[in-house]
Amino acid sequence: MRLHVVVTAILLSATSSLPAQSSVAQAIATDPPRDSTHPARMEVLHIPTHGNIINGIAYLAAGSGTHPTVVFFHGLPGNEKNQDLAQAVRRAGWNAVVFSYRGSWGSPGKFSFAGNLEDADAVLAYVEDSANARKYGIDAKRVVVVGHSMGGWVAAQVASHHPELIGAALISAADMGRIGTMPRAQVVAGMRDGMESLTGTTPERMADELATGSARWTFDAAAPRLAKMPMLVLTSDDGFAMFGDGLAAKLKAEGNAQITTLHRATDHSWSDSRIALATTLLQWLQALR
């Protein structure tokens, strides 16, 4: 049976049924008034991590002062960048940061799963740095991570040792630690199907790295350190729902009462449910504010 720790009270089929004046509905469907003094803008980021400079983009919200900020972690290889979510987040008054891990999508270096976690830490250090926070209008005390697919695994792992975050959201998350326990040939085949844009690695190397790190990289291993973290766990009809359901159950067992779960009958990329996905995410973020 599907676990629902907390069921979010949202209508996924149409934003038109949301209250006409709700901030979420406006952020989904309406451009905000232009602030000529402090306009919304986009900044290219060059983020240092372990001797490399990886590529990022900041979608910065309009208005003076600082803004809460969402950092997005993409999947493997990350064909779905979720930049529509980043734009919706910005229209709702949050900054949004997207980036590419080492060895992916033009960022220099060699791709690895351990490197993904290191890069995520480096991005958080970058946005929480006082000089960068001033430059980009970031409220470093109100940062959320959102991860899709493998990025959901990154979000859970990183949030488990960043208690300063005010929340973590997982979208159709893949538990890479659990995947590392599967038969090697099966994992190699799966990695081979997701090599677009990745450099400095091979399917065999990726499978072996997951097998080596599997014990410490599972959702179960991270859950005890997420017992106080507000979490949004979204699942879909992609074969990965067991990972999100398992994490939500483990978090409940650890005493975390701040879990929102929801399942959507859609594919791994939420291809026919992008408005529903943005609505769900924004309503959850609004509650964190």
Backbone bond lengths (Angstrom), bond angles and torsions (degrees), N, CA, C in turn:
res aa  C-N    CA-C-N  psi(-1)  N-CA   C-N-CA  omega(-1)  CA-C   N-CA-C  phi
1 M - - - 1.459 - - 1.512 110.19 -
2 R 1.334 115.64 143.38 1.457 119.86 -179.74 1.505 110.35 -72.21
3 L 1.327 115.19 132.50 1.456 121.51 179.69 1.510 109.70 -82.50
4 H 1.318 117.02 131.57 1.463 121.64 172.11 1.521 107.39 -127.57
5 V 1.315 116.91 99.02 1.454 120.67 178.98 1.514 109.47 -71.10
6 V 1.315 115.51 -48.54 1.464 121.79 171.50 1.508 106.30 -139.87
7 V 1.312 118.13 127.80 1.460 120.62 178.75 1.523 108.18 -96.24
8 T 1.317 115.91 122.01 1.464 119.14 -179.58 1.516 110.20 -70.39
9 A 1.333 116.00 136.24 1.461 121.49 -178.63 1.512 109.32 -86.32
10 I 1.350 114.83 80.19 1.463 118.96 -179.57 1.513 109.72 -133.25
11 L 1.278 116.62 155.47 1.455 122.04 172.22 1.509 107.89 -103.97
12 L 1.338 116.48 116.36 1.451 120.46 -172.27 1.527 113.13 -86.84
13 S 1.315 117.48 -15.98 1.458 117.78 -170.15 1.509 114.99 -81.52
14 A 1.337 119.07 -26.34 1.466 119.65 -177.49 1.501 110.61 -161.76
15 T 1.327 116.03 129.25 1.455 119.03 177.16 1.509 111.40 -72.91
16 S 1.337 118.68 -14.05 1.455 120.22 -179.52 1.507 111.84 -65.00
17 S 1.319 118.22 -22.21 1.449 120.75 -179.70 1.516 112.98 -85.03
18 L 1.330 117.97 -7.30 1.444 120.90 175.03 1.522 109.41 -70.48
19 P 1.325 118.61 155.73 1.457 119.68 176.86 1.518 110.84 -52.71
20 A 1.336 115.37 136.27 1.466 119.94 -171.23 1.507 112.61 -58.47
21 Q 1.324 117.60 -32.52 1.448 120.80 -175.22 1.528 112.78 -99.73
22 S 1.320 117.98 6.52 1.464 119.02 -177.22 1.521 110.60 -65.57
23 S 1.320 115.89 142.13 1.457 120.45 -179.56 1.521 111.59 -64.43
24 V 1.328 117.26 -32.61 1.462 120.01 178.59 1.518 110.29 -65.10
25 A 1.333 117.14 -48.29 1.460 120.05 179.95 1.520 110.85 -60.60
26 Q 1.316 116.95 -39.51 1.461 119.88 178.88 1.515 111.13 -64.93
27 A 1.314 117.31 -41.88 1.460 120.64 -179.04 1.520 111.76 -66.81
28 I 1.318 117.45 -30.34 1.452 120.84 178.67 1.534 111.15 -73.25
29 A 1.339 116.34 -41.63 1.457 119.50 -166.39 1.516 116.03 -115.77
30 T 1.332 118.11 -9.67 1.458 119.52 -169.94 1.519 111.23 -132.06
31 D 1.323 117.07 132.66 1.461 120.63 172.33 1.526 109.17 -69.52
32 P 1.320 117.91 137.77 1.469 119.45 177.86 1.521 110.58 -72.35
33 P 1.335 117.25 159.84 1.471 119.54 175.25 1.530 109.78 -59.00
34 R 1.310 116.27 143.52 1.461 119.73 179.42 1.517 110.56 -70.67
35 D 1.328 115.63 132.50 1.461 121.99 173.80 1.533 106.03 -101.09
36 S 1.328 116.39 102.02 1.458 119.84 -174.23 1.522 112.54 -69.01
37 T 1.342 116.93 -22.40 1.467 120.39 179.68 1.523 111.43 -84.20
38 H 1.324 115.85 -41.09 1.470 121.19 -179.72 1.538 108.48 -131.74
39 P 1.336 117.23 71.69 1.467 119.76 -175.14 1.521 112.62 -73.00
40 A 1.323 114.64 156.98 1.465 119.49 168.91 1.518 108.27 -61.58
41 R 1.328 115.97 147.60 1.460 118.66 -178.78 1.528 110.06 -155.39
42 M 1.321 115.03 168.89 1.458 121.84 176.48 1.515 108.73 -120.10
43 E 1.314 116.72 134.94 1.463 122.30 178.67 1.526 109.43 -124.63
44 V 1.321 115.99 135.51 1.462 121.15 172.88 1.525 108.68 -79.74
45 L 1.332 116.93 134.25 1.461 122.26 -178.72 1.520 110.18 -111.93
46 H 1.320 116.55 141.63 1.463 123.21 172.37 1.525 105.98 -121.92
47 I 1.325 115.99 105.86 1.457 122.17 -166.49 1.525 110.08 -107.28
48 P 1.334 118.33 119.78 1.468 120.04 -179.66 1.525 111.64 -75.12
49 T 1.327 115.26 136.86 1.457 120.51 176.67 1.520 109.07 -155.03
50 H 1.308 117.19 112.63 1.460 123.29 171.58 1.527 112.50 50.03
51 G 1.328 115.29 50.43 1.452 121.13 175.55 1.507 115.58 82.90
52 N 1.325 118.12 2.95 1.457 122.55 177.54 1.519 109.51 -122.68
53 I 1.308 115.53 163.51 1.456 122.03 174.61 1.525 107.14 -120.12
54 I 1.322 116.76 109.23 1.459 120.21 -176.49 1.528 110.54 -93.69
55 N 1.332 114.76 161.51 1.457 121.92 -173.27 1.523 111.33 -91.25
56 G 1.326 116.00 137.51 1.446 120.80 176.07 1.509 111.36 -147.89
57 I 1.319 115.54 166.04 1.459 122.98 176.18 1.516 107.55 -135.66
58 A 1.327 116.35 137.36 1.462 121.98 173.82 1.519 108.60 -111.49
59 Y 1.315 116.41 123.52 1.460 122.67 170.81 1.530 106.16 -95.57
60 L 1.314 116.95 107.70 1.455 121.75 -170.07 1.525 110.60 -101.84
61 A 1.327 114.95 131.55 1.452 121.45 -174.95 1.530 111.56 -73.47
62 A 1.315 115.63 153.27 1.456 121.69 176.05 1.522 110.09 -71.98
63 G 1.325 114.78 158.26 1.455 120.02 175.65 1.514 112.05 108.52
64 S 1.320 114.99 153.09 1.463 120.45 -178.90 1.524 110.66 -76.34
65 G 1.311 115.29 167.32 1.453 120.76 176.43 1.515 112.46 78.12
66 T 1.319 115.54 -163.08 1.461 121.40 -177.83 1.526 110.75 -100.40
67 H 1.318 114.52 159.57 1.466 120.82 -178.28 1.524 109.73 -131.55
68 P 1.341 117.22 147.43 1.463 118.50 170.69 1.523 109.16 -61.24
69 T 1.307 116.59 154.77 1.469 120.77 -169.49 1.524 110.99 -134.94
70 V 1.321 115.45 138.07 1.463 122.61 176.18 1.521 108.86 -110.70
71 V 1.318 116.74 129.43 1.465 122.76 174.82 1.525 107.88 -105.65
72 F 1.329 116.63 123.71 1.464 122.47 -177.81 1.526 110.60 -99.34
73 F 1.345 116.05 135.67 1.459 123.08 176.08 1.527 108.22 -113.02
74 H 1.330 117.14 121.42 1.465 119.67 -178.59 1.526 111.33 -84.76
75 G 1.330 114.30 171.07 1.450 120.70 -174.56 1.515 113.33 -92.22
76 L 1.334 115.63 -156.74 1.458 123.94 -175.79 1.525 109.26 -113.45
77 P 1.309 119.20 112.01 1.462 127.09 -2.34 1.520 113.78 -82.80
78 G 1.356 116.80 -8.80 1.448 119.41 179.75 1.512 113.30 107.18
79 N 1.330 117.06 34.87 1.465 119.46 177.68 1.527 111.38 -62.45
80 E 1.331 116.70 -35.51 1.465 120.71 174.28 1.526 107.84 -90.70
81 K 1.319 116.09 108.95 1.461 120.89 -176.02 1.529 113.81 -88.44
82 N 1.347 117.36 -12.36 1.471 121.56 -179.91 1.523 113.28 58.83
83 Q 1.317 115.76 31.54 1.463 117.76 179.46 1.525 112.58 -73.55
84 D 1.350 116.83 -18.92 1.467 117.85 170.87 1.522 110.46 -65.01
85 L 1.336 116.94 -35.26 1.469 120.13 176.48 1.522 110.38 -67.75
86 A 1.332 116.47 -39.75 1.466 119.78 178.71 1.523 110.66 -61.33
87 Q 1.328 117.13 -41.11 1.460 120.21 179.34 1.536 111.19 -66.63
88 A 1.330 116.82 -40.64 1.460 120.07 178.50 1.528 110.89 -64.76
89 V 1.325 116.03 -40.92 1.453 121.07 177.31 1.525 110.21 -59.45
90 R 1.329 116.86 -43.45 1.465 119.70 179.22 1.526 111.20 -63.90
91 R 1.337 117.50 -43.08 1.466 119.55 178.92 1.526 111.39 -61.41
92 A 1.341 116.51 -25.45 1.461 120.87 178.28 1.523 112.71 -84.59
93 G 1.336 117.31 2.05 1.455 120.39 175.41 1.509 115.64 98.31
94 W 1.326 117.12 8.78 1.457 122.06 176.17 1.530 109.11 -102.99
95 N 1.319 116.73 149.74 1.458 120.33 164.31 1.522 108.55 -77.54
96 A 1.324 116.10 153.96 1.460 121.13 175.83 1.519 109.38 -133.70
97 V 1.326 116.55 135.10 1.463 122.79 178.79 1.515 108.78 -121.09
98 V 1.324 116.45 126.43 1.461 121.97 172.73 1.528 107.92 -121.21
99 F 1.320 117.24 151.16 1.463 120.40 -177.95 1.514 109.25 -156.12
100 S 1.319 115.47 169.44 1.465 121.90 176.99 1.522 109.55 -117.23
101 Y 1.329 116.56 131.05 1.462 121.41 178.46 1.526 111.06 -61.69
102 R 1.317 115.75 160.64 1.460 120.27 173.30 1.526 110.47 -51.39
103 G 1.323 115.45 135.92 1.457 119.73 176.25 1.512 114.18 75.98
104 S 1.349 117.70 14.01 1.464 119.69 177.62 1.517 110.05 -134.49
105 W 1.318 116.02 140.22 1.460 122.93 171.69 1.532 113.04 51.53
106 G 1.330 115.98 40.18 1.458 120.89 173.62 1.506 115.61 92.05
107 S 1.332 118.28 -10.14 1.461 118.95 174.12 1.525 108.78 -71.86
108 P 1.339 118.03 134.85 1.464 120.04 -177.15 1.516 112.02 -69.71
109 G 1.332 115.13 164.21 1.449 120.91 178.58 1.513 111.92 104.99
110 K 1.325 115.02 -177.53 1.462 121.84 -179.05 1.526 109.74 -104.78
111 F 1.314 115.69 134.72 1.463 120.29 179.70 1.524 110.33 -72.89
112 S 1.329 115.66 135.89 1.472 121.24 171.43 1.515 107.91 -158.49
113 F 1.324 116.73 158.18 1.458 120.28 179.80 1.526 110.98 -70.45
114 A 1.321 116.83 -40.38 1.469 119.30 175.08 1.516 110.04 -61.57
115 G 1.337 116.43 -38.58 1.454 120.51 177.94 1.516 112.16 -64.38
116 N 1.337 117.48 -35.73 1.465 120.02 177.18 1.527 110.77 -58.71
117 L 1.318 116.27 -44.34 1.465 120.57 -179.77 1.528 110.63 -66.34
118 E 1.316 116.32 -40.57 1.471 119.84 177.25 1.522 111.18 -63.85
119 D 1.332 116.16 -40.38 1.457 120.08 -179.79 1.524 110.99 -66.16
120 A 1.326 116.32 -39.51 1.468 119.45 177.46 1.526 110.86 -62.11
121 D 1.319 116.98 -42.11 1.465 120.22 175.40 1.528 110.58 -60.52
122 A 1.330 116.19 -41.55 1.463 120.44 -178.71 1.524 111.31 -65.03
123 V 1.323 116.96 -38.18 1.460 120.11 178.80 1.530 110.35 -66.46
124 L 1.325 117.44 -41.92 1.463 119.70 177.15 1.523 110.91 -63.06
125 A 1.320 116.95 -41.71 1.466 119.76 177.14 1.521 110.53 -61.17
126 Y 1.329 116.52 -37.04 1.467 121.70 -179.15 1.525 110.89 -66.28
127 V 1.331 117.62 -47.84 1.465 119.24 -176.11 1.526 111.40 -74.55
128 E 1.345 117.10 -24.54 1.459 120.10 179.70 1.526 112.72 -89.23
129 D 1.331 117.73 -9.28 1.457 121.42 176.54 1.533 109.57 -61.82
130 S 1.322 117.05 135.05 1.464 120.34 -172.60 1.525 112.21 -61.47
131 A 1.318 118.15 -39.08 1.463 120.61 -179.62 1.526 110.54 -66.50
132 N 1.317 117.74 -44.03 1.458 120.70 178.61 1.527 111.27 -67.94
133 A 1.332 116.36 -38.06 1.458 119.64 178.82 1.526 111.03 -60.74
134 R 1.326 116.59 -40.68 1.469 120.01 177.10 1.525 110.95 -67.19
135 K 1.321 116.54 -43.62 1.460 121.07 -176.83 1.521 112.26 -62.57
136 Y 1.338 116.15 -40.28 1.460 120.25 -173.07 1.532 113.40 -105.71
137 G 1.306 118.19 4.59 1.459 120.18 178.82 1.510 113.21 67.00
138 I 1.327 116.52 43.27 1.462 122.49 -177.93 1.526 109.89 -99.36
139 D 1.325 116.65 129.47 1.453 121.08 169.53 1.526 106.68 -84.96
140 A 1.316 116.06 100.12 1.467 120.69 -173.20 1.517 112.98 -67.17
141 K 1.313 117.82 -11.07 1.471 120.97 178.15 1.530 111.74 -94.14
142 R 1.327 116.62 -0.21 1.467 120.41 178.63 1.525 109.13 -133.80
143 V 1.333 114.19 76.37 1.466 121.82 -179.53 1.523 108.53 -119.86
144 V 1.322 115.81 135.85 1.465 123.91 179.18 1.522 108.24 -123.33
145 V 1.336 117.24 145.28 1.465 121.03 172.96 1.522 109.63 -110.45
146 V 1.330 115.34 141.33 1.464 122.38 178.46 1.519 107.68 -131.75
147 G 1.318 117.52 125.88 1.456 120.73 -178.60 1.512 112.32 -129.29
148 H 1.329 115.86 140.72 1.459 122.41 179.08 1.520 109.62 -113.61
149 S 1.329 117.27 132.26 1.453 123.07 177.13 1.530 110.05 60.45
150 M 1.337 118.94 -122.44 1.462 119.17 174.66 1.523 110.78 -57.34
151 G 1.328 117.22 -32.46 1.453 120.50 177.16 1.517 112.69 -61.87
152 G 1.339 117.59 -27.40 1.459 120.42 173.65 1.509 111.38 -65.05
153 W 1.327 115.49 -38.83 1.470 119.96 174.22 1.516 110.44 -63.67
154 V 1.332 117.06 -43.97 1.465 120.42 177.34 1.524 109.86 -59.07
155 A 1.337 116.96 -45.30 1.464 120.53 -178.56 1.521 111.42 -60.54
156 A 1.335 117.20 -44.26 1.459 119.89 -179.38 1.521 111.54 -65.93
157 Q 1.328 116.96 -44.38 1.458 120.32 -179.39 1.528 111.06 -63.52
158 V 1.328 116.23 -44.64 1.465 120.02 -177.51 1.524 110.81 -69.55
159 A 1.321 117.25 -43.22 1.464 119.97 179.60 1.519 111.80 -61.84
160 S 1.330 116.56 -27.94 1.467 119.45 -177.72 1.524 112.40 -66.30
161 H 1.328 118.46 -20.05 1.464 119.30 176.50 1.532 112.06 -124.95
162 H 1.337 115.24 21.04 1.466 120.54 172.36 1.529 108.54 -127.74
163 P 1.331 117.30 73.57 1.467 119.40 -177.20 1.517 113.75 -65.63
164 E 1.335 117.86 -12.13 1.459 120.11 178.56 1.524 112.59 -72.60
165 L 1.337 118.06 -17.09 1.456 120.94 177.17 1.526 109.98 -63.64
166 I 1.335 116.21 146.92 1.461 118.33 179.74 1.525 112.16 -95.18
167 G 1.329 117.34 0.01 1.454 119.71 175.91 1.512 111.68 173.50
168 A 1.340 115.50 162.93 1.464 122.62 177.85 1.523 108.30 -142.62
169 A 1.332 116.53 133.03 1.460 122.18 179.60 1.518 109.84 -119.52
170 L 1.334 115.89 136.00 1.462 122.69 -179.36 1.516 108.54 -119.97
171 I 1.321 116.90 127.03 1.463 123.28 -179.20 1.521 108.41 -114.59
172 S 1.329 117.15 114.07 1.472 121.38 179.55 1.526 110.65 45.89
173 A 1.319 115.58 52.23 1.459 121.45 -171.70 1.526 112.33 -70.97
174 A 1.324 115.29 144.22 1.461 122.80 173.63 1.521 108.42 -106.38
175 D 1.313 117.39 124.18 1.462 121.64 176.78 1.526 108.07 -81.71
176 M 1.323 116.45 94.90 1.460 119.95 -174.34 1.524 111.71 -65.39
177 G 1.326 117.54 -28.13 1.457 119.57 175.34 1.515 111.69 -63.22
178 R 1.332 116.51 -44.60 1.464 120.55 177.63 1.523 110.61 -65.88
179 I 1.319 116.83 -40.61 1.463 119.94 178.78 1.528 110.25 -60.38
180 G 1.329 116.88 -34.01 1.459 120.91 178.72 1.511 114.52 -65.14
181 T 1.346 117.71 -16.03 1.468 120.79 178.82 1.527 112.36 -90.44
182 M 1.312 116.94 -5.02 1.461 120.82 -179.04 1.529 110.49 -77.07
183 P 1.332 118.50 163.90 1.470 120.55 179.55 1.528 111.71 -53.46
184 R 1.337 115.81 136.00 1.460 120.27 -173.13 1.522 112.35 -56.54
185 A 1.328 117.49 -43.89 1.463 119.67 -177.83 1.524 110.84 -60.39
186 Q 1.316 116.53 -37.08 1.459 120.81 179.54 1.530 110.50 -67.70
187 V 1.326 116.10 -41.50 1.463 119.64 179.76 1.518 110.22 -67.78
188 V 1.322 117.52 -42.55 1.469 120.69 178.63 1.524 110.14 -58.27
189 A 1.327 117.19 -44.67 1.462 120.67 179.70 1.524 110.67 -61.49
190 G 1.328 116.38 -41.36 1.454 120.05 178.67 1.514 112.30 -65.10
191 M 1.328 116.70 -39.99 1.459 119.83 178.36 1.524 111.25 -67.28
192 R 1.318 116.55 -36.66 1.463 120.35 -179.13 1.526 111.01 -62.71
193 D 1.323 117.02 -29.82 1.458 120.81 179.92 1.528 112.50 -79.56
194 G 1.333 117.46 -4.87 1.455 119.85 -177.55 1.507 113.74 -128.36
195 M 1.323 116.89 40.56 1.463 120.74 -174.86 1.523 113.61 -97.51
196 E 1.347 118.37 0.84 1.463 119.01 -179.24 1.525 109.71 -54.56
197 S 1.299 115.49 129.99 1.470 124.53 173.05 1.518 114.82 74.41
198 L 1.344 119.51 -5.44 1.462 120.30 -177.37 1.528 110.18 -85.76
199 T 1.330 116.44 140.65 1.460 120.88 179.63 1.513 110.19 -129.72
200 G 1.338 115.23 154.80 1.459 120.96 174.12 1.508 114.79 79.48
201 T 1.331 117.42 16.57 1.456 119.94 -179.62 1.523 109.70 -149.18
202 T 1.330 116.25 175.52 1.459 123.53 175.67 1.523 108.21 -137.81
203 P 1.331 118.14 160.93 1.463 119.77 176.64 1.528 112.14 -56.98
204 E 1.330 116.54 -38.82 1.468 120.04 -179.78 1.522 110.95 -65.27
205 R 1.322 116.76 -43.57 1.464 120.60 179.76 1.529 110.69 -63.82
206 M 1.325 116.68 -39.52 1.457 120.72 179.34 1.522 111.21 -65.23
207 A 1.334 116.26 -43.15 1.466 120.03 178.88 1.521 111.01 -63.11
208 D 1.319 117.27 -42.30 1.460 121.00 -179.45 1.530 111.26 -67.12
209 E 1.325 117.17 -37.35 1.457 119.45 178.39 1.527 110.67 -64.89
210 L 1.336 116.42 -41.77 1.460 119.17 178.01 1.521 111.44 -63.94
211 A 1.327 116.82 -40.42 1.463 119.49 179.01 1.520 111.12 -62.76
212 T 1.319 117.00 -41.13 1.466 121.19 179.81 1.525 111.58 -66.87
213 G 1.328 117.11 -39.11 1.462 120.35 -176.08 1.506 114.97 -93.31
214 S 1.337 117.24 0.81 1.461 120.20 -169.31 1.529 113.09 -57.58
215 A 1.319 118.62 -41.21 1.460 120.65 -174.60 1.526 112.20 -62.69
216 R 1.326 117.29 -37.46 1.467 119.81 -177.08 1.518 112.89 -95.48
217 W 1.343 118.65 -6.37 1.457 121.63 -173.85 1.521 113.96 -107.49
218 T 1.323 119.20 8.17 1.455 120.03 -179.53 1.528 110.97 -79.28
219 F 1.325 115.79 160.60 1.455 120.44 172.86 1.522 110.85 -62.13
220 D 1.317 117.32 -37.36 1.464 120.23 179.06 1.521 111.51 -59.64
221 A 1.334 116.66 -38.88 1.459 120.09 179.87 1.526 111.38 -68.74
222 A 1.341 117.09 -33.18 1.463 120.72 -178.77 1.521 112.81 -80.33
223 A 1.327 117.49 -26.88 1.463 121.75 -169.78 1.531 114.79 -54.99
224 P 1.352 120.32 -43.48 1.461 118.02 -178.78 1.523 113.93 -58.75
225 R 1.321 117.41 -27.11 1.463 120.67 179.62 1.527 112.42 -90.38
226 L 1.331 115.85 3.34 1.460 121.27 176.87 1.523 111.78 -111.76
227 A 1.314 116.78 14.53 1.465 121.32 -172.67 1.519 112.98 -65.66
228 K 1.342 117.57 -20.02 1.463 120.40 -179.31 1.529 112.48 -116.11
229 M 1.310 117.26 8.83 1.464 121.79 -175.53 1.527 110.98 -92.83
230 P 1.349 119.54 122.12 1.464 119.46 171.27 1.526 110.09 -59.07
231 M 1.332 116.77 130.17 1.458 121.10 -173.50 1.525 110.35 -132.62
232 L 1.325 115.48 141.77 1.456 123.19 169.13 1.523 106.78 -116.04
233 V 1.334 116.45 121.29 1.466 120.99 -177.56 1.527 107.94 -121.71
234 L 1.329 116.04 109.10 1.457 122.71 -178.12 1.521 109.86 -109.70
235 T 1.322 115.96 134.53 1.464 120.73 -179.52 1.524 109.90 -125.77
236 S 1.331 114.90 162.07 1.460 120.71 -178.10 1.529 108.92 -142.61
237 D 1.329 116.01 179.83 1.465 121.18 -178.30 1.522 111.36 -85.92
238 D 1.328 116.77 60.79 1.458 121.44 -174.15 1.524 113.39 -120.76
239 G 1.315 117.26 4.80 1.457 120.63 -176.57 1.507 114.22 86.98
240 F 1.331 117.60 -5.53 1.464 121.89 -179.53 1.524 112.57 -101.72
241 A 1.334 117.95 -1.82 1.463 119.73 -175.08 1.520 112.14 -58.05
242 M 1.323 116.86 -29.82 1.467 119.47 179.74 1.521 111.38 -61.02
243 F 1.315 117.70 -30.23 1.462 119.89 179.70 1.528 110.94 -69.95
244 G 1.328 116.72 -47.59 1.454 119.51 177.83 1.513 112.24 -65.29
245 D 1.332 116.77 -42.12 1.460 120.34 178.64 1.529 111.05 -62.22
246 G 1.331 115.38 -41.38 1.460 118.91 -179.77 1.515 112.16 -64.90
247 L 1.339 116.55 -40.52 1.459 119.50 178.52 1.521 110.57 -65.41
248 A 1.328 117.79 -44.72 1.457 120.55 179.72 1.525 111.14 -60.01
249 A 1.335 117.18 -41.65 1.460 120.35 178.21 1.528 111.35 -63.69
250 K 1.316 115.74 -42.51 1.469 119.99 179.64 1.522 110.63 -64.96
251 L 1.333 117.50 -41.28 1.458 120.74 179.16 1.521 110.80 -63.75
252 K 1.324 116.96 -40.00 1.453 120.09 176.88 1.523 110.27 -61.82
253 A 1.337 116.30 -42.02 1.461 120.28 178.09 1.525 111.79 -63.47
254 E 1.331 116.34 -29.38 1.464 121.00 178.72 1.527 112.13 -81.85
255 G 1.324 117.23 -1.49 1.453 120.86 176.55 1.513 115.22 92.61
256 N 1.327 117.75 12.77 1.458 120.40 179.27 1.530 108.92 -81.43
257 A 1.330 115.92 111.90 1.462 121.48 179.92 1.522 112.10 -96.34
258 Q 1.339 117.38 6.20 1.467 121.46 -176.53 1.529 110.45 -109.04
259 I 1.330 116.16 48.45 1.458 121.68 -178.34 1.512 109.14 -112.10
260 T 1.308 116.65 128.34 1.461 122.62 172.95 1.522 107.52 -113.66
261 T 1.326 116.65 124.85 1.461 119.92 179.18 1.519 109.70 -123.05
262 L 1.315 116.05 151.24 1.455 120.73 176.06 1.521 108.85 -159.90
263 H 1.321 115.48 138.70 1.465 121.72 176.74 1.519 109.19 -111.97
264 R 1.330 115.79 139.47 1.468 122.14 178.66 1.523 109.02 -126.27
265 A 1.329 116.78 134.56 1.461 121.22 177.47 1.528 108.67 -79.35
266 T 1.325 115.21 81.45 1.461 121.94 179.83 1.518 108.52 -149.18
267 D 1.324 117.14 179.85 1.457 119.32 -177.34 1.532 110.80 -86.85
268 H 1.319 115.64 -176.62 1.458 121.57 -174.36 1.524 112.29 -61.79
269 S 1.324 117.52 -32.77 1.461 121.91 -179.69 1.521 113.03 -92.81
270 W 1.321 117.73 3.64 1.465 122.42 -177.96 1.533 109.55 55.03
271 S 1.329 115.39 44.31 1.463 120.84 -169.88 1.522 113.30 -62.36
272 D 1.346 117.73 -36.79 1.457 119.83 179.60 1.528 112.41 -104.36
273 S 1.340 115.28 18.56 1.467 119.63 -175.95 1.519 111.95 -138.94
274 R 1.337 116.76 32.78 1.466 118.90 -176.28 1.531 112.48 -68.50
275 I 1.327 118.20 -38.40 1.458 120.24 177.46 1.521 109.85 -67.16
276 A 1.327 116.04 -41.48 1.463 119.87 176.94 1.522 110.95 -60.61
277 L 1.325 116.26 -42.29 1.459 120.74 -179.74 1.519 110.88 -63.91
278 A 1.332 116.84 -46.59 1.463 120.25 179.42 1.521 110.94 -62.59
279 T 1.338 116.90 -40.77 1.464 120.78 179.55 1.522 110.83 -62.15
280 T 1.322 116.57 -46.51 1.462 120.87 179.51 1.520 111.30 -59.97
281 L 1.327 115.96 -47.10 1.459 120.12 -178.65 1.527 110.98 -62.71
282 L 1.333 117.76 -45.65 1.458 120.27 -177.41 1.524 111.60 -66.73
283 Q 1.314 118.43 -37.15 1.461 119.92 177.92 1.523 110.88 -65.22
284 W 1.320 116.01 -39.10 1.473 119.06 176.63 1.528 111.32 -66.49
285 L 1.325 116.97 -44.46 1.459 119.95 177.89 1.530 111.13 -61.67
286 Q 1.336 116.77 -40.23 1.448 120.14 179.98 1.534 110.48 -59.04
287 A 1.320 117.31 -38.24 1.472 120.44 178.76 1.514 111.86 -66.54
288 L 1.352 117.88 -29.91 1.459 120.84 179.61 1.522 112.20 -71.90
289 R 1.329 117.19 -26.12 1.455 120.70 -175.63 1.529 110.87 -69.97
